[in-house]
């Protein structure tokens, strides 16, 4: 089953790893939004093979605060929160 895991470490400074599991090859979009819902980064966009995936996000150029990451796979959308502390 499709899974979106909590990023690690959390809170982080300035790099974190976002992991997810795909049960089959899928078209995927992994995005980061600020706390008011504005898109700030697309980390992954494209077709990925099945299995566990690990993606790093470098927030060196971003202010401290809460961010939301969103995984879109087919008609499913999953979100989680993460905290950047500088």
PDB file with SEQRES, HELIX, SHEET and CRYST1 records, atoms N, CA, C and O in Angstrom:
SEQRES   1 A   86  UNK UNK UNK UNK UNK UNK UNK UNK UNK UNK UNK UNK UNK          
SEQRES   2 A   86  UNK UNK UNK UNK UNK UNK UNK UNK UNK UNK UNK UNK UNK          
SEQRES   3 A   86  UNK UNK UNK UNK UNK UNK UNK UNK UNK UNK UNK UNK UNK          
SEQRES   4 A   86  UNK UNK UNK UNK UNK UNK UNK UNK UNK UNK UNK UNK UNK          
SEQRES   5 A   86  UNK UNK UNK UNK UNK UNK UNK UNK UNK UNK UNK UNK UNK          
SEQRES   6 A   86  UNK UNK UNK UNK UNK UNK UNK UNK UNK UNK UNK UNK UNK          
SEQRES   7 A   86  UNK UNK UNK UNK UNK UNK UNK UNK                              
SHEET    1 AA1 3 UNK A   3  UNK A   4  0                                        
SHEET    2 AA1 3 UNK A  15  UNK A  22 -1                                        
SHEET    3 AA1 3 UNK A  51  UNK A  58 -1                                        
SHEET    1 AA2 4 UNK A  39  UNK A  48  0                                        
SHEET    2 AA2 4 UNK A  26  UNK A  34 -1                                        
SHEET    3 AA2 4 UNK A  65  UNK A  73 -1                                        
SHEET    4 AA2 4 UNK A  76  UNK A  84 -1                                        
CRYST1    1.000    1.000    1.000  90.00  90.00  90.00 P 1           1          
ATOM      1  N   UNK A   1       0.836  -1.187   0.000  1.00  0.00           N  
ATOM      2  CA  UNK A   1       0.000   0.000   0.000  1.00  0.00           C  
ATOM      3  C   UNK A   1       0.886   1.259   0.000  1.00  0.00           C  
ATOM      4  O   UNK A   1       1.970   1.265   0.585  1.00  0.00           O  
ATOM      5  N   UNK A   2       0.418   2.298  -0.651  1.00  0.00           N  
ATOM      6  CA  UNK A   2       1.136   3.567  -0.724  1.00  0.00           C  
ATOM      7  C   UNK A   2       1.345   4.130   0.678  1.00  0.00           C  
ATOM      8  O   UNK A   2       0.418   4.159   1.487  1.00  0.00           O  
ATOM      9  N   UNK A   3       2.575   4.578   0.961  1.00  0.00           N  
ATOM     10  CA  UNK A   3       2.896   5.159   2.267  1.00  0.00           C  
ATOM     11  C   UNK A   3       3.730   6.421   2.087  1.00  0.00           C  
ATOM     12  O   UNK A   3       4.592   6.490   1.210  1.00  0.00           O  
ATOM     13  N   UNK A   4       3.464   7.426   2.932  1.00  0.00           N  
ATOM     14  CA  UNK A   4       4.312   8.614   3.037  1.00  0.00           C  
ATOM     15  C   UNK A   4       4.776   8.680   4.479  1.00  0.00           C  
ATOM     16  O   UNK A   4       3.960   8.827   5.389  1.00  0.00           O  
ATOM     17  N   UNK A   5       6.078   8.572   4.694  1.00  0.00           N  
ATOM     18  CA  UNK A   5       6.633   8.520   6.046  1.00  0.00           C  
ATOM     19  C   UNK A   5       6.977   9.915   6.550  1.00  0.00           C  
ATOM     20  O   UNK A   5       7.134  10.854   5.769  1.00  0.00           O  
ATOM     21  N   UNK A   6       7.093  10.034   7.869  1.00  0.00           N  
ATOM     22  CA  UNK A   6       7.531  11.293   8.476  1.00  0.00           C  
ATOM     23  C   UNK A   6       8.984  11.538   8.081  1.00  0.00           C  
ATOM     24  O   UNK A   6       9.804  10.620   8.079  1.00  0.00           O  
ATOM     25  N   UNK A   7       9.288  12.788   7.747  1.00  0.00           N  
ATOM     26  CA  UNK A   7      10.669  13.119   7.380  1.00  0.00           C  
ATOM     27  C   UNK A   7      11.606  12.892   8.563  1.00  0.00           C  
ATOM     28  O   UNK A   7      11.178  12.868   9.716  1.00  0.00           O  
ATOM     29  N   UNK A   8      12.902  12.726   8.252  1.00  0.00           N  
ATOM     30  CA  UNK A   8      13.902  12.516   9.300  1.00  0.00           C  
ATOM     31  C   UNK A   8      15.160  13.279   8.921  1.00  0.00           C  
ATOM     32  O   UNK A   8      15.565  13.214   7.761  1.00  0.00           O  
ATOM     33  N   UNK A   9      15.792  13.991   9.826  1.00  0.00           N  
ATOM     34  CA  UNK A   9      15.270  14.309  11.167  1.00  0.00           C  
ATOM     35  C   UNK A   9      14.167  15.358  11.098  1.00  0.00           C  
ATOM     36  O   UNK A   9      14.008  16.039  10.085  1.00  0.00           O  
ATOM     37  N   UNK A  10      13.430  15.477  12.151  1.00  0.00           N  
ATOM     38  CA  UNK A  10      12.376  16.487  12.259  1.00  0.00           C  
ATOM     39  C   UNK A  10      12.255  16.879  13.728  1.00  0.00           C  
ATOM     40  O   UNK A  10      11.879  16.036  14.543  1.00  0.00           O  
ATOM     41  N   UNK A  11      12.555  18.113  14.099  1.00  0.00           N  
ATOM     42  CA  UNK A  11      12.965  19.256  13.266  1.00  0.00           C  
ATOM     43  C   UNK A  11      14.343  19.020  12.627  1.00  0.00           C  
ATOM     44  O   UNK A  11      15.118  18.166  13.058  1.00  0.00           O  
ATOM     45  N   UNK A  12      14.615  19.821  11.573  1.00  0.00           N  
ATOM     46  CA  UNK A  12      15.849  19.658  10.822  1.00  0.00           C  
ATOM     47  C   UNK A  12      16.507  20.996  10.542  1.00  0.00           C  
ATOM     48  O   UNK A  12      15.875  22.048  10.643  1.00  0.00           O  
ATOM     49  N   UNK A  13      17.811  20.943  10.182  1.00  0.00           N  
ATOM     50  CA  UNK A  13      18.571  22.130   9.807  1.00  0.00           C  
ATOM     51  C   UNK A  13      19.819  21.707   9.055  1.00  0.00           C  
ATOM     52  O   UNK A  13      20.666  21.045   9.655  1.00  0.00           O  
ATOM     53  N   UNK A  14      19.994  22.038   7.795  1.00  0.00           N  
ATOM     54  CA  UNK A  14      18.991  22.521   6.857  1.00  0.00           C  
ATOM     55  C   UNK A  14      18.477  21.419   5.924  1.00  0.00           C  
ATOM     56  O   UNK A  14      17.639  21.687   5.063  1.00  0.00           O  
ATOM     57  N   UNK A  15      18.979  20.153   6.088  1.00  0.00           N  
ATOM     58  CA  UNK A  15      18.618  19.078   5.162  1.00  0.00           C  
ATOM     59  C   UNK A  15      17.812  18.007   5.885  1.00  0.00           C  
ATOM     60  O   UNK A  15      18.125  17.638   7.016  1.00  0.00           O  
ATOM     61  N   UNK A  16      16.775  17.516   5.222  1.00  0.00           N  
ATOM     62  CA  UNK A  16      15.968  16.429   5.763  1.00  0.00           C  
ATOM     63  C   UNK A  16      15.723  15.394   4.670  1.00  0.00           C  
ATOM     64  O   UNK A  16      15.846  15.690   3.481  1.00  0.00           O  
ATOM     65  N   UNK A  17      15.377  14.182   5.086  1.00  0.00           N  
ATOM     66  CA  UNK A  17      15.072  13.109   4.144  1.00  0.00           C  
ATOM     67  C   UNK A  17      13.592  12.767   4.217  1.00  0.00           C  
ATOM     68  O   UNK A  17      13.055  12.511   5.295  1.00  0.00           O  
ATOM     69  N   UNK A  18      12.942  12.765   3.066  1.00  0.00           N  
ATOM     70  CA  UNK A  18      11.529  12.399   2.960  1.00  0.00           C  
ATOM     71  C   UNK A  18      11.482  11.030   2.283  1.00  0.00           C  
ATOM     72  O   UNK A  18      12.077  10.829   1.224  1.00  0.00           O  
ATOM     73  N   UNK A  19      10.769  10.098   2.905  1.00  0.00           N  
ATOM     74  CA  UNK A  19      10.686   8.736   2.377  1.00  0.00           C  
ATOM     75  C   UNK A  19       9.239   8.363   2.099  1.00  0.00           C  
ATOM     76  O   UNK A  19       8.317   8.813   2.780  1.00  0.00           O  
ATOM     77  N   UNK A  20       9.064   7.534   1.085  1.00  0.00           N  
ATOM     78  CA  UNK A  20       7.731   7.026   0.760  1.00  0.00           C  
ATOM     79  C   UNK A  20       7.873   5.667   0.098  1.00  0.00           C  
ATOM     80  O   UNK A  20       8.949   5.297  -0.371  1.00  0.00           O  
ATOM     81  N   UNK A  21       6.769   4.930   0.068  1.00  0.00           N  
ATOM     82  CA  UNK A  21       6.748   3.593  -0.523  1.00  0.00           C  
ATOM     83  C   UNK A  21       5.705   3.521  -1.620  1.00  0.00           C  
ATOM     84  O   UNK A  21       4.552   3.905  -1.427  1.00  0.00           O  
ATOM     85  N   UNK A  22       6.128   3.020  -2.784  1.00  0.00           N  
ATOM     86  CA  UNK A  22       5.221   2.821  -3.916  1.00  0.00           C  
ATOM     87  C   UNK A  22       5.019   1.323  -4.128  1.00  0.00           C  
ATOM     88  O   UNK A  22       5.996   0.600  -4.321  1.00  0.00           O  
ATOM     89  N   UNK A  23       3.781   0.840  -4.096  1.00  0.00           N  
ATOM     90  CA  UNK A  23       3.545  -0.586  -4.297  1.00  0.00           C  
ATOM     91  C   UNK A  23       3.734  -1.034  -5.748  1.00  0.00           C  
ATOM     92  O   UNK A  23       3.903  -2.225  -6.013  1.00  0.00           O  
ATOM     93  N   UNK A  24       3.706  -0.085  -6.684  1.00  0.00           N  
ATOM     94  CA  UNK A  24       3.888  -0.396  -8.108  1.00  0.00           C  
ATOM     95  C   UNK A  24       4.439   0.844  -8.793  1.00  0.00           C  
ATOM     96  O   UNK A  24       4.368   1.934  -8.224  1.00  0.00           O  
ATOM     97  N   UNK A  25       4.992   0.712 -10.008  1.00  0.00           N  
ATOM     98  CA  UNK A  25       5.482   1.900 -10.716  1.00  0.00           C  
ATOM     99  C   UNK A  25       4.343   2.907 -10.901  1.00  0.00           C  
ATOM    100  O   UNK A  25       3.235   2.545 -11.298  1.00  0.00           O  
ATOM    101  N   UNK A  26       4.636   4.169 -10.606  1.00  0.00           N  
ATOM    102  CA  UNK A  26       3.586   5.204 -10.635  1.00  0.00           C  
ATOM    103  C   UNK A  26       4.157   6.536 -11.071  1.00  0.00           C  
ATOM    104  O   UNK A  26       5.359   6.783 -10.966  1.00  0.00           O  
ATOM    105  N   UNK A  27       3.271   7.394 -11.562  1.00  0.00           N  
ATOM    106  CA  UNK A  27       3.557   8.810 -11.800  1.00  0.00           C  
ATOM    107  C   UNK A  27       3.458   9.494 -10.442  1.00  0.00           C  
ATOM    108  O   UNK A  27       2.439   9.368  -9.763  1.00  0.00           O  
ATOM    109  N   UNK A  28       4.501  10.217 -10.037  1.00  0.00           N  
ATOM    110  CA  UNK A  28       4.611  10.759  -8.685  1.00  0.00           C  
ATOM    111  C   UNK A  28       4.951  12.246  -8.739  1.00  0.00           C  
ATOM    112  O   UNK A  28       5.697  12.696  -9.609  1.00  0.00           O  
ATOM    113  N   UNK A  29       4.390  12.999  -7.794  1.00  0.00           N  
ATOM    114  CA  UNK A  29       4.814  14.391  -7.596  1.00  0.00           C  
ATOM    115  C   UNK A  29       4.956  14.616  -6.101  1.00  0.00           C  
ATOM    116  O   UNK A  29       4.004  14.427  -5.344  1.00  0.00           O  
ATOM    117  N   UNK A  30       6.152  15.023  -5.677  1.00  0.00           N  
ATOM    118  CA  UNK A  30       6.423  15.330  -4.274  1.00  0.00           C  
ATOM    119  C   UNK A  30       6.754  16.809  -4.189  1.00  0.00           C  
ATOM    120  O   UNK A  30       7.740  17.267  -4.767  1.00  0.00           O  
ATOM    121  N   UNK A  31       5.917  17.564  -3.458  1.00  0.00           N  
ATOM    122  CA  UNK A  31       6.047  19.019  -3.381  1.00  0.00           C  
ATOM    123  C   UNK A  31       6.164  19.480  -1.939  1.00  0.00           C  
ATOM    124  O   UNK A  31       5.753  18.785  -1.010  1.00  0.00           O  
ATOM    125  N   UNK A  32       6.741  20.681  -1.771  1.00  0.00           N  
ATOM    126  CA  UNK A  32       6.822  21.320  -0.458  1.00  0.00           C  
ATOM    127  C   UNK A  32       6.078  22.644  -0.525  1.00  0.00           C  
ATOM    128  O   UNK A  32       6.202  23.394  -1.493  1.00  0.00           O  
ATOM    129  N   UNK A  33       5.300  22.922   0.521  1.00  0.00           N  
ATOM    130  CA  UNK A  33       4.518  24.151   0.623  1.00  0.00           C  
ATOM    131  C   UNK A  33       4.874  24.859   1.926  1.00  0.00           C  
ATOM    132  O   UNK A  33       5.262  24.216   2.901  1.00  0.00           O  
ATOM    133  N   UNK A  34       4.739  26.190   1.940  1.00  0.00           N  
ATOM    134  CA  UNK A  34       4.887  26.898   3.216  1.00  0.00           C  
ATOM    135  C   UNK A  34       3.591  26.736   4.005  1.00  0.00           C  
ATOM    136  O   UNK A  34       2.631  26.141   3.515  1.00  0.00           O  
ATOM    137  N   UNK A  35       3.567  27.260   5.213  1.00  0.00           N  
ATOM    138  CA  UNK A  35       2.445  26.993   6.123  1.00  0.00           C  
ATOM    139  C   UNK A  35       1.132  27.626   5.657  1.00  0.00           C  
ATOM    140  O   UNK A  35       0.060  27.223   6.109  1.00  0.00           O  
ATOM    141  N   UNK A  36       1.202  28.610   4.763  1.00  0.00           N  
ATOM    142  CA  UNK A  36      -0.035  29.191   4.238  1.00  0.00           C  
ATOM    143  C   UNK A  36      -0.458  28.542   2.920  1.00  0.00           C  
ATOM    144  O   UNK A  36      -1.397  29.002   2.269  1.00  0.00           O  
ATOM    145  N   UNK A  37       0.242  27.468   2.529  1.00  0.00           N  
ATOM    146  CA  UNK A  37      -0.174  26.685   1.378  1.00  0.00           C  
ATOM    147  C   UNK A  37       0.401  27.096   0.043  1.00  0.00           C  
ATOM    148  O   UNK A  37      -0.038  26.605  -0.996  1.00  0.00           O  
ATOM    149  N   UNK A  38       1.383  27.994   0.051  1.00  0.00           N  
ATOM    150  CA  UNK A  38       2.008  28.399  -1.214  1.00  0.00           C  
ATOM    151  C   UNK A  38       3.078  27.370  -1.611  1.00  0.00           C  
ATOM    152  O   UNK A  38       3.915  27.006  -0.785  1.00  0.00           O  
ATOM    153  N   UNK A  39       3.058  26.903  -2.859  1.00  0.00           N  
ATOM    154  CA  UNK A  39       4.098  25.947  -3.274  1.00  0.00           C  
ATOM    155  C   UNK A  39       5.464  26.619  -3.336  1.00  0.00           C  
ATOM    156  O   UNK A  39       5.593  27.720  -3.870  1.00  0.00           O  
ATOM    157  N   UNK A  40       6.482  25.957  -2.791  1.00  0.00           N  
ATOM    158  CA  UNK A  40       7.828  26.537  -2.813  1.00  0.00           C  
ATOM    159  C   UNK A  40       8.855  25.639  -3.496  1.00  0.00           C  
ATOM    160  O   UNK A  40       9.919  26.108  -3.899  1.00  0.00           O  
ATOM    161  N   UNK A  41       8.539  24.347  -3.628  1.00  0.00           N  
ATOM    162  CA  UNK A  41       9.512  23.446  -4.251  1.00  0.00           C  
ATOM    163  C   UNK A  41       8.827  22.171  -4.737  1.00  0.00           C  
ATOM    164  O   UNK A  41       7.953  21.627  -4.061  1.00  0.00           O  
ATOM    165  N   UNK A  42       9.231  21.705  -5.909  1.00  0.00           N  
ATOM    166  CA  UNK A  42       8.833  20.373  -6.376  1.00  0.00           C  
ATOM    167  C   UNK A  42      10.097  19.529  -6.320  1.00  0.00           C  
ATOM    168  O   UNK A  42      11.050  19.781  -7.057  1.00  0.00           O  
ATOM    169  N   UNK A  43      10.107  18.535  -5.452  1.00  0.00           N  
ATOM    170  CA  UNK A  43      11.308  17.724  -5.223  1.00  0.00           C  
ATOM    171  C   UNK A  43      11.413  16.593  -6.242  1.00  0.00           C  
ATOM    172  O   UNK A  43      12.490  16.321  -6.772  1.00  0.00           O  
ATOM    173  N   UNK A  44      10.288  15.940  -6.510  1.00  0.00           N  
ATOM    174  CA  UNK A  44      10.259  14.819  -7.455  1.00  0.00           C  
ATOM    175  C   UNK A  44       9.031  14.975  -8.335  1.00  0.00           C  
ATOM    176  O   UNK A  44       7.943  15.277  -7.846  1.00  0.00           O  
ATOM    177  N   UNK A  45       9.209  14.769  -9.635  1.00  0.00           N  
ATOM    178  CA  UNK A  45       8.063  14.747 -10.547  1.00  0.00           C  
ATOM    179  C   UNK A  45       8.413  13.817 -11.693  1.00  0.00           C  
ATOM    180  O   UNK A  45       9.367  14.055 -12.433  1.00  0.00           O  
ATOM    181  N   UNK A  46       7.626  12.746 -11.834  1.00  0.00           N  
ATOM    182  CA  UNK A  46       7.879  11.799 -12.902  1.00  0.00           C  
ATOM    183  C   UNK A  46       7.467  10.397 -12.504  1.00  0.00           C  
ATOM    184  O   UNK A  46       6.882  10.186 -11.442  1.00  0.00           O  
ATOM    185  N   UNK A  47       7.776   9.443 -13.364  1.00  0.00           N  
ATOM    186  CA  UNK A  47       7.425   8.053 -13.113  1.00  0.00           C  
ATOM    187  C   UNK A  47       8.554   7.375 -12.345  1.00  0.00           C  
ATOM    188  O   UNK A  47       9.715   7.420 -12.752  1.00  0.00           O  
ATOM    189  N   UNK A  48       8.196   6.750 -11.234  1.00  0.00           N  
ATOM    190  CA  UNK A  48       9.178   6.035 -10.416  1.00  0.00           C  
ATOM    191  C   UNK A  48       8.821   4.560 -10.351  1.00  0.00           C  
ATOM    192  O   UNK A  48       7.653   4.189 -10.469  1.00  0.00           O  
ATOM    193  N   UNK A  49       9.828   3.726 -10.164  1.00  0.00           N  
ATOM    194  CA  UNK A  49       9.618   2.293 -10.009  1.00  0.00           C  
ATOM    195  C   UNK A  49       9.040   1.993  -8.627  1.00  0.00           C  
ATOM    196  O   UNK A  49       9.052   2.842  -7.736  1.00  0.00           O  
ATOM    197  N   UNK A  50       8.539   0.779  -8.469  1.00  0.00           N  
ATOM    198  CA  UNK A  50       7.989   0.363  -7.177  1.00  0.00           C  
ATOM    199  C   UNK A  50       9.103   0.263  -6.143  1.00  0.00           C  
ATOM    200  O   UNK A  50      10.269   0.066  -6.484  1.00  0.00           O  
ATOM    201  N   UNK A  51       8.722   0.404  -4.863  1.00  0.00           N  
ATOM    202  CA  UNK A  51       9.678   0.239  -3.771  1.00  0.00           C  
ATOM    203  C   UNK A  51       9.753   1.462  -2.887  1.00  0.00           C  
ATOM    204  O   UNK A  51       9.014   2.430  -3.065  1.00  0.00           O  
ATOM    205  N   UNK A  52      10.674   1.397  -1.916  1.00  0.00           N  
ATOM    206  CA  UNK A  52      10.864   2.497  -0.977  1.00  0.00           C  
ATOM    207  C   UNK A  52      11.797   3.533  -1.588  1.00  0.00           C  
ATOM    208  O   UNK A  52      12.839   3.195  -2.149  1.00  0.00           O  
ATOM    209  N   UNK A  53      11.412   4.793  -1.473  1.00  0.00           N  
ATOM    210  CA  UNK A  53      12.186   5.902  -2.041  1.00  0.00           C  
ATOM    211  C   UNK A  53      12.588   6.861  -0.923  1.00  0.00           C  
ATOM    212  O   UNK A  53      11.834   7.086   0.024  1.00  0.00           O  
ATOM    213  N   UNK A  54      13.793   7.422  -1.053  1.00  0.00           N  
ATOM    214  CA  UNK A  54      14.311   8.390  -0.082  1.00  0.00           C  
ATOM    215  C   UNK A  54      14.818   9.601  -0.852  1.00  0.00           C  
ATOM    216  O   UNK A  54      15.659   9.476  -1.741  1.00  0.00           O  
ATOM    217  N   UNK A  55      14.299  10.775  -0.502  1.00  0.00           N  
ATOM    218  CA  UNK A  55      14.650  12.005  -1.217  1.00  0.00           C  
ATOM    219  C   UNK A  55      15.085  13.052  -0.200  1.00  0.00           C  
ATOM    220  O   UNK A  55      14.422  13.250   0.819  1.00  0.00           O  
ATOM    221  N   UNK A  56      16.208  13.727  -0.480  1.00  0.00           N  
ATOM    222  CA  UNK A  56      16.661  14.797   0.415  1.00  0.00           C  
ATOM    223  C   UNK A  56      16.113  16.136  -0.043  1.00  0.00           C  
ATOM    224  O   UNK A  56      16.014  16.408  -1.240  1.00  0.00           O  
ATOM    225  N   UNK A  57      15.755  16.976   0.938  1.00  0.00           N  
ATOM    226  CA  UNK A  57      15.352  18.346   0.647  1.00  0.00           C  
ATOM    227  C   UNK A  57      16.272  19.284   1.427  1.00  0.00           C  
ATOM    228  O   UNK A  57      16.381  19.184   2.649  1.00  0.00           O  
ATOM    229  N   UNK A  58      16.925  20.183   0.719  1.00  0.00           N  
ATOM    230  CA  UNK A  58      17.841  21.150   1.316  1.00  0.00           C  
ATOM    231  C   UNK A  58      17.114  22.489   1.441  1.00  0.00           C  
ATOM    232  O   UNK A  58      16.767  23.116   0.440  1.00  0.00           O  
ATOM    233  N   UNK A  59      16.892  22.911   2.672  1.00  0.00           N  
ATOM    234  CA  UNK A  59      16.158  24.152   2.939  1.00  0.00           C  
ATOM    235  C   UNK A  59      17.098  25.282   3.368  1.00  0.00           C  
ATOM    236  O   UNK A  59      16.701  26.167   4.125  1.00  0.00           O  
ATOM    237  N   UNK A  60      18.334  25.250   2.887  1.00  0.00           N  
ATOM    238  CA  UNK A  60      19.323  26.273   3.258  1.00  0.00           C  
ATOM    239  C   UNK A  60      18.848  27.684   2.971  1.00  0.00           C  
ATOM    240  O   UNK A  60      19.161  28.614   3.714  1.00  0.00           O  
ATOM    241  N   UNK A  61      18.081  27.845   1.879  1.00  0.00           N  
ATOM    242  CA  UNK A  61      17.645  29.177   1.459  1.00  0.00           C  
ATOM    243  C   UNK A  61      16.255  29.529   1.980  1.00  0.00           C  
ATOM    244  O   UNK A  61      15.645  30.490   1.510  1.00  0.00           O  
ATOM    245  N   UNK A  62      15.750  28.763   2.943  1.00  0.00           N  
ATOM    246  CA  UNK A  62      14.399  28.980   3.479  1.00  0.00           C  
ATOM    247  C   UNK A  62      14.455  29.438   4.936  1.00  0.00           C  
ATOM    248  O   UNK A  62      15.367  29.056   5.669  1.00  0.00           O  
ATOM    249  N   UNK A  63      13.484  30.257   5.360  1.00  0.00           N  
ATOM    250  CA  UNK A  63      13.442  30.675   6.768  1.00  0.00           C  
ATOM    251  C   UNK A  63      12.943  29.545   7.676  1.00  0.00           C  
ATOM    252  O   UNK A  63      12.276  28.616   7.221  1.00  0.00           O  
ATOM    253  N   UNK A  64      13.274  29.643   8.950  1.00  0.00           N  
ATOM    254  CA  UNK A  64      12.764  28.691   9.941  1.00  0.00           C  
ATOM    255  C   UNK A  64      11.249  28.692   9.934  1.00  0.00           C  
ATOM    256  O   UNK A  64      10.618  29.705   9.634  1.00  0.00           O  
ATOM    257  N   UNK A  65      10.674  27.551  10.268  1.00  0.00           N  
ATOM    258  CA  UNK A  65       9.223  27.482  10.357  1.00  0.00           C  
ATOM    259  C   UNK A  65       8.692  26.119   9.969  1.00  0.00           C  
ATOM    260  O   UNK A  65       9.441  25.171   9.737  1.00  0.00           O  
ATOM    261  N   UNK A  66       7.370  26.056   9.907  1.00  0.00           N  
ATOM    262  CA  UNK A  66       6.676  24.822   9.564  1.00  0.00           C  
ATOM    263  C   UNK A  66       6.469  24.756   8.055  1.00  0.00           C  
ATOM    264  O   UNK A  66       6.115  25.750   7.420  1.00  0.00           O  
ATOM    265  N   UNK A  67       6.694  23.581   7.495  1.00  0.00           N  
ATOM    266  CA  UNK A  67       6.474  23.332   6.078  1.00  0.00           C  
ATOM    267  C   UNK A  67       5.613  22.082   5.922  1.00  0.00           C  
ATOM    268  O   UNK A  67       5.566  21.230   6.809  1.00  0.00           O  
ATOM    269  N   UNK A  68       4.941  21.986   4.792  1.00  0.00           N  
ATOM    270  CA  UNK A  68       4.088  20.840   4.500  1.00  0.00           C  
ATOM    271  C   UNK A  68       4.641  20.170   3.255  1.00  0.00           C  
ATOM    272  O   UNK A  68       4.908  20.831   2.251  1.00  0.00           O  
ATOM    273  N   UNK A  69       4.811  18.855   3.322  1.00  0.00           N  
ATOM    274  CA  UNK A  69       5.189  18.141   2.098  1.00  0.00           C  
ATOM    275  C   UNK A  69       4.037  17.252   1.662  1.00  0.00           C  
ATOM    276  O   UNK A  69       3.337  16.655   2.481  1.00  0.00           O  
ATOM    277  N   UNK A  70       3.862  17.182   0.347  1.00  0.00           N  
ATOM    278  CA  UNK A  70       2.694  16.516  -0.234  1.00  0.00           C  
ATOM    279  C   UNK A  70       3.128  15.540  -1.320  1.00  0.00           C  
ATOM    280  O   UNK A  70       3.900  15.885  -2.214  1.00  0.00           O  
ATOM    281  N   UNK A  71       2.615  14.318  -1.226  1.00  0.00           N  
ATOM    282  CA  UNK A  71       2.874  13.287  -2.219  1.00  0.00           C  
ATOM    283  C   UNK A  71       1.592  13.043  -3.005  1.00  0.00           C  
ATOM    284  O   UNK A  71       0.558  12.697  -2.433  1.00  0.00           O  
ATOM    285  N   UNK A  72       1.667  13.227  -4.321  1.00  0.00           N  
ATOM    286  CA  UNK A  72       0.524  12.963  -5.206  1.00  0.00           C  
ATOM    287  C   UNK A  72       0.865  11.748  -6.061  1.00  0.00           C  
ATOM    288  O   UNK A  72       1.856  11.745  -6.791  1.00  0.00           O  
ATOM    289  N   UNK A  73       0.028  10.715  -5.961  1.00  0.00           N  
ATOM    290  CA  UNK A  73       0.201   9.490  -6.740  1.00  0.00           C  
ATOM    291  C   UNK A  73      -1.172   9.110  -7.278  1.00  0.00           C  
ATOM    292  O   UNK A  73      -2.057   8.730  -6.511  1.00  0.00           O  
ATOM    293  N   UNK A  74      -1.354   9.212  -8.591  1.00  0.00           N  
ATOM    294  CA  UNK A  74      -2.663   8.948  -9.170  1.00  0.00           C  
ATOM    295  C   UNK A  74      -3.690   9.912  -8.593  1.00  0.00           C  
ATOM    296  O   UNK A  74      -3.499  11.127  -8.644  1.00  0.00           O  
ATOM    297  N   UNK A  75      -4.778   9.378  -8.045  1.00  0.00           N  
ATOM    298  CA  UNK A  75      -5.797  10.245  -7.437  1.00  0.00           C  
ATOM    299  C   UNK A  75      -5.639  10.344  -5.926  1.00  0.00           C  
ATOM    300  O   UNK A  75      -6.524  10.859  -5.243  1.00  0.00           O  
ATOM    301  N   UNK A  76      -4.512   9.852  -5.394  1.00  0.00           N  
ATOM    302  CA  UNK A  76      -4.258   9.917  -3.947  1.00  0.00           C  
ATOM    303  C   UNK A  76      -3.317  11.074  -3.632  1.00  0.00           C  
ATOM    304  O   UNK A  76      -2.336  11.307  -4.338  1.00  0.00           O  
ATOM    305  N   UNK A  77      -3.636  11.794  -2.556  1.00  0.00           N  
ATOM    306  CA  UNK A  77      -2.792  12.888  -2.087  1.00  0.00           C  
ATOM    307  C   UNK A  77      -2.555  12.684  -0.592  1.00  0.00           C  
ATOM    308  O   UNK A  77      -3.503  12.560   0.184  1.00  0.00           O  
ATOM    309  N   UNK A  78      -1.281  12.649  -0.195  1.00  0.00           N  
ATOM    310  CA  UNK A  78      -0.924  12.482   1.216  1.00  0.00           C  
ATOM    311  C   UNK A  78      -0.046  13.652   1.629  1.00  0.00           C  
ATOM    312  O   UNK A  78       0.804  14.096   0.858  1.00  0.00           O  
ATOM    313  N   UNK A  79      -0.248  14.156   2.854  1.00  0.00           N  
ATOM    314  CA  UNK A  79       0.554  15.279   3.333  1.00  0.00           C  
ATOM    315  C   UNK A  79       1.062  15.010   4.751  1.00  0.00           C  
ATOM    316  O   UNK A  79       0.463  14.256   5.519  1.00  0.00           O  
ATOM    317  N   UNK A  80       2.184  15.652   5.067  1.00  0.00           N  
ATOM    318  CA  UNK A  80       2.742  15.633   6.422  1.00  0.00           C  
ATOM    319  C   UNK A  80       3.424  16.974   6.675  1.00  0.00           C  
ATOM    320  O   UNK A  80       3.743  17.713   5.743  1.00  0.00           O  
ATOM    321  N   UNK A  81       3.642  17.271   7.962  1.00  0.00           N  
ATOM    322  CA  UNK A  81       4.301  18.525   8.335  1.00  0.00           C  
ATOM    323  C   UNK A  81       5.727  18.262   8.771  1.00  0.00           C  
ATOM    324  O   UNK A  81       6.058  17.188   9.272  1.00  0.00           O  
ATOM    325  N   UNK A  82       6.571  19.276   8.567  1.00  0.00           N  
ATOM    326  CA  UNK A  82       7.959  19.214   9.038  1.00  0.00           C  
ATOM    327  C   UNK A  82       8.369  20.603   9.511  1.00  0.00           C  
ATOM    328  O   UNK A  82       7.792  21.607   9.093  1.00  0.00           O  
ATOM    329  N   UNK A  83       9.366  20.651  10.381  1.00  0.00           N  
ATOM    330  CA  UNK A  83       9.792  21.906  10.993  1.00  0.00           C  
ATOM    331  C   UNK A  83      11.267  22.164  10.738  1.00  0.00           C  
ATOM    332  O   UNK A  83      12.119  21.335  11.057  1.00  0.00           O  
ATOM    333  N   UNK A  84      11.561  23.325  10.158  1.00  0.00           N  
ATOM    334  CA  UNK A  84      12.925  23.774   9.937  1.00  0.00           C  
ATOM    335  C   UNK A  84      13.307  24.721  11.073  1.00  0.00           C  
ATOM    336  O   UNK A  84      12.633  25.723  11.312  1.00  0.00           O  
ATOM    337  N   UNK A  85      14.396  24.394  11.768  1.00  0.00           N  
ATOM    338  CA  UNK A  85      14.884  25.225  12.880  1.00  0.00           C  
ATOM    339  C   UNK A  85      16.321  25.609  12.585  1.00  0.00           C  
ATOM    340  O   UNK A  85      17.201  24.752  12.505  1.00  0.00           O  
ATOM    341  N   UNK A  86      16.554  26.918  12.424  1.00  0.00           N  
ATOM    342  CA  UNK A  86      17.918  27.388  12.121  1.00  0.00           C  
ATOM    343  C   UNK A  86      18.549  28.030  13.346  1.00  0.00           C  
ATOM    344  O   UNK A  86      19.692  28.484  13.286  1.00  0.00           O  
TER     345      UNK A  86                                                      
END                                                                             
